[in-house]
Amino acid sequence: MPLLQTPEFVQALRLWQEGQFWEVHEALEPLWKRLRGPQRELVQGVILLAASLHQARLNPKGGWRNFHKALRHLEGLPERFEGVRLEPLIGEVRRALENPQQPPGFPLG
């Protein structure tokens, strides 16, 4: 089953669109535990991006810290991996951290 079609990822995408970023982390963690290799790195990166958005609401420095951790997991993956467009996703989260009034999208394709 493609990663984006797993129940965990479907739920995480819905939660992301609703701005429930801590819940994105919770939804993806069971999937992350089952994966290995590049798929695991992708899910870990998405978890950390969601955590950065959640943390930024409480502490902007903590948000940026998680953002940079996410980048370490995502570097080296193809630009389009498992249906996720990584550069646009990273850009969306960066913009949201810089301007919390602008909700981040989750570019697929």
PyMOL CGO cylinders between C-alpha atoms (Angstrom):
from pymol import cmd
from pymol.cgo import CYLINDER

trace = [
    CYLINDER, 0.00, 0.00, 0.00, 1.39, 3.44, -0.90, 0.3, 1, 1, 1, 1, 1, 1,
    CYLINDER, 1.39, 3.44, -0.90, 2.42, 5.44, 2.16, 0.3, 1, 1, 1, 1, 1, 1,
    CYLINDER, 2.42, 5.44, 2.16, -0.11, 8.24, 1.54, 0.3, 1, 1, 1, 1, 1, 1,
    CYLINDER, -0.11, 8.24, 1.54, -2.94, 5.69, 1.46, 0.3, 1, 1, 1, 1, 1, 1,
    CYLINDER, -2.94, 5.69, 1.46, -2.21, 4.22, 4.88, 0.3, 1, 1, 1, 1, 1, 1,
    CYLINDER, -2.21, 4.22, 4.88, -4.89, 5.03, 7.46, 0.3, 1, 1, 1, 1, 1, 1,
    CYLINDER, -4.89, 5.03, 7.46, -2.30, 6.85, 9.57, 0.3, 1, 1, 1, 1, 1, 1,
    CYLINDER, -2.30, 6.85, 9.57, -1.23, 9.17, 6.77, 0.3, 1, 1, 1, 1, 1, 1,
    CYLINDER, -1.23, 9.17, 6.77, -4.80, 9.82, 5.62, 0.3, 1, 1, 1, 1, 1, 1,
    CYLINDER, -4.80, 9.82, 5.62, -5.68, 10.85, 9.17, 0.3, 1, 1, 1, 1, 1, 1,
    CYLINDER, -5.68, 10.85, 9.17, -2.50, 12.93, 9.51, 0.3, 1, 1, 1, 1, 1, 1,
    CYLINDER, -2.50, 12.93, 9.51, -3.26, 14.87, 6.32, 0.3, 1, 1, 1, 1, 1, 1,
    CYLINDER, -3.26, 14.87, 6.32, -6.77, 15.67, 7.55, 0.3, 1, 1, 1, 1, 1, 1,
    CYLINDER, -6.77, 15.67, 7.55, -5.38, 16.83, 10.91, 0.3, 1, 1, 1, 1, 1, 1,
    CYLINDER, -5.38, 16.83, 10.91, -2.70, 18.93, 9.15, 0.3, 1, 1, 1, 1, 1, 1,
    CYLINDER, -2.70, 18.93, 9.15, -5.40, 20.72, 7.14, 0.3, 1, 1, 1, 1, 1, 1,
    CYLINDER, -5.40, 20.72, 7.14, -7.27, 21.39, 10.40, 0.3, 1, 1, 1, 1, 1, 1,
    CYLINDER, -7.27, 21.39, 10.40, -4.14, 22.86, 12.00, 0.3, 1, 1, 1, 1, 1, 1,
    CYLINDER, -4.14, 22.86, 12.00, -3.97, 20.12, 14.63, 0.3, 1, 1, 1, 1, 1, 1,
    CYLINDER, -3.97, 20.12, 14.63, -0.23, 19.62, 14.41, 0.3, 1, 1, 1, 1, 1, 1,
    CYLINDER, -0.23, 19.62, 14.41, 0.38, 17.76, 17.67, 0.3, 1, 1, 1, 1, 1, 1,
    CYLINDER, 0.38, 17.76, 17.67, -2.29, 15.29, 16.60, 0.3, 1, 1, 1, 1, 1, 1,
    CYLINDER, -2.29, 15.29, 16.60, -0.47, 14.82, 13.25, 0.3, 1, 1, 1, 1, 1, 1,
    CYLINDER, -0.47, 14.82, 13.25, 2.50, 13.62, 15.26, 0.3, 1, 1, 1, 1, 1, 1,
    CYLINDER, 2.50, 13.62, 15.26, 0.31, 11.24, 17.25, 0.3, 1, 1, 1, 1, 1, 1,
    CYLINDER, 0.31, 11.24, 17.25, -1.36, 9.86, 14.10, 0.3, 1, 1, 1, 1, 1, 1,
    CYLINDER, -1.36, 9.86, 14.10, 1.94, 9.15, 12.33, 0.3, 1, 1, 1, 1, 1, 1,
    CYLINDER, 1.94, 9.15, 12.33, 3.93, 7.68, 15.20, 0.3, 1, 1, 1, 1, 1, 1,
    CYLINDER, 3.93, 7.68, 15.20, 2.56, 4.11, 14.88, 0.3, 1, 1, 1, 1, 1, 1,
    CYLINDER, 2.56, 4.11, 14.88, 3.34, 4.15, 11.15, 0.3, 1, 1, 1, 1, 1, 1,
    CYLINDER, 3.34, 4.15, 11.15, 6.85, 5.51, 11.81, 0.3, 1, 1, 1, 1, 1, 1,
    CYLINDER, 6.85, 5.51, 11.81, 7.54, 2.66, 14.22, 0.3, 1, 1, 1, 1, 1, 1,
    CYLINDER, 7.54, 2.66, 14.22, 6.73, 0.08, 11.52, 0.3, 1, 1, 1, 1, 1, 1,
    CYLINDER, 6.73, 0.08, 11.52, 8.84, 1.62, 8.76, 0.3, 1, 1, 1, 1, 1, 1,
    CYLINDER, 8.84, 1.62, 8.76, 12.51, 1.39, 7.88, 0.3, 1, 1, 1, 1, 1, 1,
    CYLINDER, 12.51, 1.39, 7.88, 14.83, 3.21, 5.51, 0.3, 1, 1, 1, 1, 1, 1,
    CYLINDER, 14.83, 3.21, 5.51, 13.80, 6.25, 3.44, 0.3, 1, 1, 1, 1, 1, 1,
    CYLINDER, 13.80, 6.25, 3.44, 10.10, 5.87, 4.23, 0.3, 1, 1, 1, 1, 1, 1,
    CYLINDER, 10.10, 5.87, 4.23, 10.88, 6.07, 7.93, 0.3, 1, 1, 1, 1, 1, 1,
    CYLINDER, 10.88, 6.07, 7.93, 13.00, 9.19, 7.34, 0.3, 1, 1, 1, 1, 1, 1,
    CYLINDER, 13.00, 9.19, 7.34, 10.13, 10.82, 5.44, 0.3, 1, 1, 1, 1, 1, 1,
    CYLINDER, 10.13, 10.82, 5.44, 7.61, 10.11, 8.18, 0.3, 1, 1, 1, 1, 1, 1,
    CYLINDER, 7.61, 10.11, 8.18, 10.06, 11.25, 10.88, 0.3, 1, 1, 1, 1, 1, 1,
    CYLINDER, 10.06, 11.25, 10.88, 10.61, 14.47, 8.94, 0.3, 1, 1, 1, 1, 1, 1,
    CYLINDER, 10.61, 14.47, 8.94, 6.87, 15.10, 8.62, 0.3, 1, 1, 1, 1, 1, 1,
    CYLINDER, 6.87, 15.10, 8.62, 6.40, 14.37, 12.33, 0.3, 1, 1, 1, 1, 1, 1,
    CYLINDER, 6.40, 14.37, 12.33, 9.08, 16.92, 13.17, 0.3, 1, 1, 1, 1, 1, 1,
    CYLINDER, 9.08, 16.92, 13.17, 7.63, 19.51, 10.79, 0.3, 1, 1, 1, 1, 1, 1,
    CYLINDER, 7.63, 19.51, 10.79, 4.26, 19.10, 12.49, 0.3, 1, 1, 1, 1, 1, 1,
    CYLINDER, 4.26, 19.10, 12.49, 5.96, 19.31, 15.89, 0.3, 1, 1, 1, 1, 1, 1,
    CYLINDER, 5.96, 19.31, 15.89, 7.70, 22.52, 14.80, 0.3, 1, 1, 1, 1, 1, 1,
    CYLINDER, 7.70, 22.52, 14.80, 4.36, 24.10, 13.93, 0.3, 1, 1, 1, 1, 1, 1,
    CYLINDER, 4.36, 24.10, 13.93, 2.86, 23.01, 17.24, 0.3, 1, 1, 1, 1, 1, 1,
    CYLINDER, 2.86, 23.01, 17.24, 5.88, 24.11, 19.25, 0.3, 1, 1, 1, 1, 1, 1,
    CYLINDER, 5.88, 24.11, 19.25, 6.03, 27.49, 17.52, 0.3, 1, 1, 1, 1, 1, 1,
    CYLINDER, 6.03, 27.49, 17.52, 2.70, 28.36, 19.10, 0.3, 1, 1, 1, 1, 1, 1,
    CYLINDER, 2.70, 28.36, 19.10, 4.34, 28.01, 22.50, 0.3, 1, 1, 1, 1, 1, 1,
    CYLINDER, 4.34, 28.01, 22.50, 7.95, 28.93, 21.80, 0.3, 1, 1, 1, 1, 1, 1,
    CYLINDER, 7.95, 28.93, 21.80, 9.17, 30.15, 18.38, 0.3, 1, 1, 1, 1, 1, 1,
    CYLINDER, 9.17, 30.15, 18.38, 12.74, 29.01, 19.10, 0.3, 1, 1, 1, 1, 1, 1,
    CYLINDER, 12.74, 29.01, 19.10, 11.49, 25.50, 19.79, 0.3, 1, 1, 1, 1, 1, 1,
    CYLINDER, 11.49, 25.50, 19.79, 9.58, 25.58, 16.52, 0.3, 1, 1, 1, 1, 1, 1,
    CYLINDER, 9.58, 25.58, 16.52, 12.72, 26.42, 14.58, 0.3, 1, 1, 1, 1, 1, 1,
    CYLINDER, 12.72, 26.42, 14.58, 14.71, 23.78, 16.46, 0.3, 1, 1, 1, 1, 1, 1,
    CYLINDER, 14.71, 23.78, 16.46, 12.26, 21.06, 15.37, 0.3, 1, 1, 1, 1, 1, 1,
    CYLINDER, 12.26, 21.06, 15.37, 12.20, 22.47, 11.83, 0.3, 1, 1, 1, 1, 1, 1,
    CYLINDER, 12.20, 22.47, 11.83, 15.97, 22.05, 11.52, 0.3, 1, 1, 1, 1, 1, 1,
    CYLINDER, 15.97, 22.05, 11.52, 15.78, 18.52, 12.95, 0.3, 1, 1, 1, 1, 1, 1,
    CYLINDER, 15.78, 18.52, 12.95, 13.18, 17.72, 10.28, 0.3, 1, 1, 1, 1, 1, 1,
    CYLINDER, 13.18, 17.72, 10.28, 15.47, 18.96, 7.54, 0.3, 1, 1, 1, 1, 1, 1,
    CYLINDER, 15.47, 18.96, 7.54, 18.16, 16.50, 8.62, 0.3, 1, 1, 1, 1, 1, 1,
    CYLINDER, 18.16, 16.50, 8.62, 15.71, 13.62, 8.14, 0.3, 1, 1, 1, 1, 1, 1,
    CYLINDER, 15.71, 13.62, 8.14, 14.46, 14.89, 4.77, 0.3, 1, 1, 1, 1, 1, 1,
    CYLINDER, 14.46, 14.89, 4.77, 17.80, 15.76, 3.18, 0.3, 1, 1, 1, 1, 1, 1,
    CYLINDER, 17.80, 15.76, 3.18, 18.90, 13.17, 0.66, 0.3, 1, 1, 1, 1, 1, 1,
    CYLINDER, 18.90, 13.17, 0.66, 15.36, 12.09, -0.19, 0.3, 1, 1, 1, 1, 1, 1,
    CYLINDER, 15.36, 12.09, -0.19, 14.12, 12.74, -3.73, 0.3, 1, 1, 1, 1, 1, 1,
    CYLINDER, 14.12, 12.74, -3.73, 12.21, 15.99, -4.29, 0.3, 1, 1, 1, 1, 1, 1,
    CYLINDER, 12.21, 15.99, -4.29, 9.06, 13.93, -4.88, 0.3, 1, 1, 1, 1, 1, 1,
    CYLINDER, 9.06, 13.93, -4.88, 8.98, 10.93, -2.59, 0.3, 1, 1, 1, 1, 1, 1,
    CYLINDER, 8.98, 10.93, -2.59, 6.03, 8.71, -1.80, 0.3, 1, 1, 1, 1, 1, 1,
    CYLINDER, 6.03, 8.71, -1.80, 3.69, 11.33, -3.26, 0.3, 1, 1, 1, 1, 1, 1,
    CYLINDER, 3.69, 11.33, -3.26, 5.03, 14.18, -1.10, 0.3, 1, 1, 1, 1, 1, 1,
    CYLINDER, 5.03, 14.18, -1.10, 6.66, 17.22, -2.71, 0.3, 1, 1, 1, 1, 1, 1,
    CYLINDER, 6.66, 17.22, -2.71, 9.39, 17.94, -0.19, 0.3, 1, 1, 1, 1, 1, 1,
    CYLINDER, 9.39, 17.94, -0.19, 10.70, 21.38, -1.21, 0.3, 1, 1, 1, 1, 1, 1,
    CYLINDER, 10.70, 21.38, -1.21, 7.22, 22.94, -1.35, 0.3, 1, 1, 1, 1, 1, 1,
    CYLINDER, 7.22, 22.94, -1.35, 6.32, 21.28, 1.98, 0.3, 1, 1, 1, 1, 1, 1,
    CYLINDER, 6.32, 21.28, 1.98, 9.46, 22.64, 3.63, 0.3, 1, 1, 1, 1, 1, 1,
    CYLINDER, 9.46, 22.64, 3.63, 8.70, 26.08, 2.15, 0.3, 1, 1, 1, 1, 1, 1,
    CYLINDER, 8.70, 26.08, 2.15, 5.12, 25.99, 3.48, 0.3, 1, 1, 1, 1, 1, 1,
    CYLINDER, 5.12, 25.99, 3.48, 6.32, 25.20, 7.00, 0.3, 1, 1, 1, 1, 1, 1,
    CYLINDER, 6.32, 25.20, 7.00, 9.08, 27.82, 6.84, 0.3, 1, 1, 1, 1, 1, 1,
    CYLINDER, 9.08, 27.82, 6.84, 6.54, 30.48, 5.79, 0.3, 1, 1, 1, 1, 1, 1,
    CYLINDER, 6.54, 30.48, 5.79, 4.16, 29.42, 8.58, 0.3, 1, 1, 1, 1, 1, 1,
    CYLINDER, 4.16, 29.42, 8.58, 6.96, 29.67, 11.15, 0.3, 1, 1, 1, 1, 1, 1,
    CYLINDER, 6.96, 29.67, 11.15, 7.85, 33.13, 9.88, 0.3, 1, 1, 1, 1, 1, 1,
    CYLINDER, 7.85, 33.13, 9.88, 4.20, 34.21, 9.72, 0.3, 1, 1, 1, 1, 1, 1,
    CYLINDER, 4.20, 34.21, 9.72, 1.97, 32.17, 12.08, 0.3, 1, 1, 1, 1, 1, 1,
    CYLINDER, 1.97, 32.17, 12.08, -1.17, 33.74, 10.56, 0.3, 1, 1, 1, 1, 1, 1,
    CYLINDER, -1.17, 33.74, 10.56, -0.48, 31.87, 7.30, 0.3, 1, 1, 1, 1, 1, 1,
    CYLINDER, -0.48, 31.87, 7.30, -1.50, 28.19, 7.67, 0.3, 1, 1, 1, 1, 1, 1,
    CYLINDER, -1.50, 28.19, 7.67, 0.79, 25.77, 5.86, 0.3, 1, 1, 1, 1, 1, 1,
    CYLINDER, 0.79, 25.77, 5.86, -0.43, 23.54, 3.08, 0.3, 1, 1, 1, 1, 1, 1,
    CYLINDER, -0.43, 23.54, 3.08, 0.79, 20.00, 2.49, 0.3, 1, 1, 1, 1, 1, 1,
    CYLINDER, 0.79, 20.00, 2.49, 1.85, 19.75, -1.20, 0.3, 1, 1, 1, 1, 1, 1,
    CYLINDER, 1.85, 19.75, -1.20, 1.22, 16.35, -2.75, 0.3, 1, 1, 1, 1, 1, 1,
    CYLINDER, 1.22, 16.35, -2.75, 1.88, 15.04, -6.22, 0.3, 1, 1, 1, 1, 1, 1,
]
cmd.load_cgo(trace, "trace")
